Amino acid sequence: MTAGLQDTAGLLLSRIRDVPDYPKPGVLFKDITPLLADPEAFTLLTDTLATLCATHGATKIVGLEARGFILAAPVAVRAGLGFIPVRKAGKLPGATLKQAYELEYGTAEIEVHAEDLAAGDRVMVIDDVLATGGTAEASIELIRRAGAEVAGVAVLMELGFLPGRARLEPALRGAPLEALITV
């Protein structure tokens, strides 16, 4: 990591609040709302993610529901790219592509409008946190099913003690996985 990225990571991490025992006992929740409330930190985050999108040749940005929307939309504006929401099933009108994925107990589905992605698109997936990687992996599958290419995945924070990176690497097929902070 370059000195500039270390400085960026340090500033961003200093604006993330630990909330013990939320949403249940034993969990240490990483709350990004203080970062979002700080215009300097939020701008730095947005600019850094937009630079990663340009570096990896993205032509569109996918944001994952729900906090991924908060990050991906301003990154798309900053990068001059289109923003495509990947939503929980049943939230989008019109024709959609759906992808099921495994949760700790059961399954869930995400979807994207079928016409929003096409051959020739290079799509960067943006989210706030990489934990187990299930939603990101499902979004990669949706992007490919739409005929588009995955330019990479970029997250604010990776929970390094969880298996998200190991789960995503085969699905990425050599596309980069960028985490600004690893905790």
Secondary structure, 3 states (H helix, E strand, C coil): CCHHHHHHHHHHHHCCEEEECCCCCCCEEEECHHHHHCHHHHHHHHHHHHHHHHHCCCCEEEEECCHHHHHHHHHHHHHCCEEEEEEECCCCCCCEEEEEEEECCEEEEEEEEHHHCCCCCEEEEEEEEECCCHHHHHHHHHHHHCCCEEEEEEEEEECCCCCHHHHHHHHHCCCCEEEEEEC
